[in-house]
């Protein structure tokens, strides 16, 4: 193997459930795979285990109902604005389903021209051509579409405005400053990942009544649900 670099192999495990002995199952699965494929295991080999199956073995996971219950506890008035979430069909969408289930009205405010990780909400090649028309900085989804046109993500093919608005009690807005949320409600869920604390501070300084971040949702034990103290649903 002196002529080869690092090699990675995916190991098939059985379906993991709450209380399963994950170290034993992992070791047995790796040994069986090595024997079947003729692989030589050495002391320098690294075995990686995804956090998903660790959480399943620990029972440390949460459902949309769990998210909904925590939203009701933290936003008892039944209305909130979800500010600057990422656009994602397999990460944030399920969280949003839980949020919407726990509130009467949810206003989702998407940032333009893209979210914090670079997912565009419009054709970026047209952004500077439309800059003057976008200067107000705050739009309903309909107003934004009238200026920029409908847009599908270049890789996923999803229209995220339409996807998020497909939930019954969700209405989408578009803004370039999180403080525009206060035009709708003083109950805010700052949903960025990297800048959530700065956004929370700006919103409170601007007069928001209640501001939580995604790391505050499911960050403590309640009703037997999974939780992560430091990161909440971000974890």
C-alpha positions as CSV (number, residue, x, y, z in Angstrom):
1,X,0.0,0.0,0.0
2,X,3.0,2.3,-0.1
3,X,2.0,3.5,-3.6
4,X,-1.6,4.4,-2.5
5,X,-3.0,7.4,-0.7
6,X,-5.9,7.5,1.7
7,X,-8.8,5.2,0.7
8,X,-12.4,5.5,2.1
9,X,-15.0,2.8,2.3
10,X,-18.7,3.0,3.2
11,X,-19.7,0.2,5.7
12,X,-23.3,-1.1,5.6
13,X,-24.8,-1.3,9.1
14,X,-28.2,-2.6,10.1
15,X,-31.0,-0.1,11.0
16,X,-30.0,1.5,14.3
17,X,-32.7,2.1,17.0
18,X,-32.8,3.6,20.4
19,X,-30.7,1.7,22.9
20,X,-28.7,-0.3,20.4
21,X,-25.0,-1.0,21.2
22,X,-23.5,1.1,18.5
23,X,-19.8,0.4,19.3
24,X,-20.4,-3.3,19.1
25,X,-22.5,-3.1,15.9
26,X,-19.9,-0.8,14.3
27,X,-17.0,-3.1,15.2
28,X,-18.8,-6.2,14.0
29,X,-19.8,-4.6,10.7
30,X,-16.3,-3.3,10.0
31,X,-14.7,-6.7,10.7
32,X,-17.3,-8.5,8.5
33,X,-16.8,-6.0,5.6
34,X,-13.0,-6.4,5.9
35,X,-13.3,-10.2,5.8
36,X,-15.7,-10.2,2.8
37,X,-13.7,-7.7,0.8
38,X,-10.2,-8.8,1.7
39,X,-9.3,-5.6,3.4
40,X,-6.4,-5.4,5.9
41,X,-7.3,-3.5,9.1
42,X,-4.4,-1.7,10.8
43,X,-3.9,0.4,14.0
44,X,-3.8,3.6,11.9
45,X,-7.2,3.1,10.3
46,X,-9.9,5.6,11.2
47,X,-13.6,4.6,11.6
48,X,-16.0,7.5,11.3
49,X,-19.6,7.3,12.5
50,X,-22.2,9.8,11.5
51,X,-24.0,11.9,14.1
52,X,-27.4,10.7,12.8
53,X,-26.9,7.1,13.9
54,X,-25.3,8.2,17.2
55,X,-28.5,10.3,17.9
56,X,-30.7,7.3,16.9
57,X,-28.9,5.0,19.3
58,X,-29.1,7.6,22.1
59,X,-32.7,8.4,21.4
60,X,-31.5,12.0,21.1
61,X,-33.6,13.3,18.2
62,X,-36.8,15.3,17.8
63,X,-39.8,15.3,15.7
64,X,-41.7,18.2,14.0
65,X,-44.2,17.9,16.9
66,X,-41.4,18.5,19.4
67,X,-40.3,21.6,17.5
68,X,-44.0,22.8,17.5
69,X,-44.3,22.3,21.2
70,X,-41.2,24.4,21.9
71,X,-42.3,27.1,19.5
72,X,-45.7,27.3,21.4
73,X,-43.7,27.6,24.7
74,X,-41.5,30.4,23.4
75,X,-44.0,32.2,21.2
76,X,-47.3,31.9,23.2
77,X,-48.9,34.7,21.2
78,X,-49.0,32.4,18.2
79,X,-47.2,34.7,15.7
80,X,-43.6,35.1,14.7
81,X,-41.2,36.1,12.0
82,X,-38.5,33.7,10.9
83,X,-35.7,35.9,9.8
84,X,-33.0,34.9,7.2
85,X,-33.1,31.1,7.2
86,X,-31.1,29.2,4.7
87,X,-32.9,27.9,1.6
88,X,-32.9,24.2,2.0
89,X,-35.4,21.4,1.2
90,X,-33.7,18.8,3.3
91,X,-32.4,20.8,6.3
92,X,-34.5,23.9,7.0
93,X,-37.8,22.8,5.4
94,X,-38.5,20.2,8.1
95,X,-37.7,22.7,10.9
96,X,-40.0,25.2,9.2
97,X,-42.8,22.5,9.2
98,X,-42.4,22.2,13.0
99,X,-42.3,26.0,13.4
100,X,-45.5,26.4,11.3
101,X,-47.2,23.6,13.3
102,X,-46.6,25.4,16.5
103,X,-47.9,28.8,15.5
104,X,-50.9,30.4,14.0
105,X,-49.0,32.7,11.6
106,X,-45.4,32.5,10.4
107,X,-43.8,35.2,8.3
108,X,-40.6,33.9,6.7
109,X,-38.2,36.7,5.6
110,X,-35.6,35.5,3.1
111,X,-32.5,37.6,2.4
112,X,-31.6,38.7,-1.1
113,X,-29.9,38.3,-3.4
114,X,-28.8,35.1,-1.6
115,X,-28.8,33.4,1.8
116,X,-25.8,33.3,4.1
117,X,-24.4,30.2,2.5
118,X,-24.8,31.6,-1.1
119,X,-28.1,30.0,-2.3
120,X,-29.5,32.7,-4.6
121,X,-33.1,33.8,-4.5
122,X,-32.8,35.6,-7.8
123,X,-30.7,35.5,-10.9
124,X,-27.4,37.0,-9.6
125,X,-26.5,38.2,-13.1
126,X,-29.4,40.6,-12.9
127,X,-28.9,41.9,-9.4
128,X,-27.0,45.1,-10.3
129,X,-29.3,45.8,-13.3
130,X,-32.2,45.8,-10.8
131,X,-30.4,47.4,-7.9
132,X,-32.3,50.7,-8.1
133,X,-35.7,48.9,-8.0
134,X,-34.5,46.8,-5.1
135,X,-33.4,49.7,-2.9
136,X,-36.5,49.8,-0.7
137,X,-35.1,46.6,0.8
138,X,-38.3,45.0,1.8
139,X,-40.9,43.2,-0.3
140,X,-43.8,40.7,-0.2
141,X,-43.0,37.6,-2.3
142,X,-45.3,38.9,-5.0
143,X,-43.6,42.3,-5.2
144,X,-40.2,40.7,-5.3
145,X,-41.2,38.4,-8.1
146,X,-42.7,41.3,-10.1
147,X,-39.2,42.8,-10.1
148,X,-36.9,39.8,-10.4
149,X,-39.1,37.1,-11.9
150,X,-39.5,33.6,-10.6
151,X,-36.3,31.8,-9.8
152,X,-35.3,28.2,-9.3
153,X,-32.1,27.2,-7.5
154,X,-29.5,26.3,-10.2
155,X,-28.7,22.9,-8.5
156,X,-31.8,21.7,-6.7
157,X,-34.3,23.2,-9.2
158,X,-36.4,24.4,-6.3
159,X,-38.3,27.6,-6.1
160,X,-37.8,28.3,-2.4
161,X,-40.4,31.0,-2.1
162,X,-43.0,28.7,-3.5
163,X,-41.7,25.8,-1.4
164,X,-41.9,27.6,1.9
165,X,-45.2,29.2,1.0
166,X,-46.6,25.7,0.3
167,X,-47.0,25.4,4.1
168,X,-50.5,26.5,5.1
169,X,-49.8,29.3,7.5
170,X,-46.5,30.6,6.1
171,X,-46.2,33.8,4.2
172,X,-42.8,34.8,2.6
173,X,-41.2,38.2,2.5
174,X,-37.8,39.3,1.1
175,X,-35.5,41.8,2.8
176,X,-31.9,43.0,3.0
177,X,-32.0,44.0,6.6
178,X,-33.4,41.8,9.5
179,X,-34.9,44.8,11.2
180,X,-37.6,45.0,8.4
181,X,-39.2,42.1,10.3
182,X,-40.4,44.6,12.9
183,X,-42.8,45.9,10.3
184,X,-44.7,42.6,10.7
185,X,-44.2,41.6,14.3
186,X,-42.0,42.0,17.4
187,X,-41.8,38.2,17.9
188,X,-38.7,37.1,16.0
189,X,-36.9,33.8,15.4
190,X,-33.4,34.7,14.1
191,X,-32.6,31.8,11.9
192,X,-29.2,32.4,10.5
193,X,-26.4,30.0,11.4
194,X,-23.2,32.1,11.7
195,X,-24.6,35.6,12.5
196,X,-27.6,34.7,14.6
197,X,-26.3,36.4,17.7
198,X,-25.5,39.7,15.9
199,X,-28.9,39.7,14.3
200,X,-30.6,39.0,17.7
201,X,-28.7,42.0,19.2
202,X,-29.7,44.3,16.3
203,X,-33.4,43.3,16.6
204,X,-33.5,43.8,20.3
205,X,-31.9,47.2,20.0
206,X,-34.4,48.1,17.3
207,X,-37.3,47.4,19.7
208,X,-38.2,43.7,19.1
209,X,-40.3,42.3,21.9
210,X,-39.0,38.7,21.8
211,X,-36.0,37.3,19.9
212,X,-34.9,33.7,20.0
213,X,-32.4,32.0,17.7
214,X,-32.6,28.5,16.2
215,X,-30.0,27.4,18.8
216,X,-32.7,28.3,21.5
217,X,-35.2,25.9,20.0
218,X,-35.0,22.4,21.6
219,X,-32.0,23.4,23.7
220,X,-33.4,21.9,26.9
221,X,-35.2,18.7,27.9
222,X,-38.9,18.7,27.7
223,X,-41.5,15.9,27.2
224,X,-38.8,13.3,26.6
225,X,-37.6,14.9,23.3
226,X,-34.1,15.1,22.1
227,X,-32.2,18.3,22.7
228,X,-28.8,19.9,22.4
229,X,-28.0,22.6,25.0
230,X,-25.6,24.7,23.0
231,X,-27.0,24.4,19.5
232,X,-30.7,23.4,19.7
233,X,-32.1,22.5,16.3
234,X,-28.9,23.7,14.6
235,X,-27.3,20.6,16.1
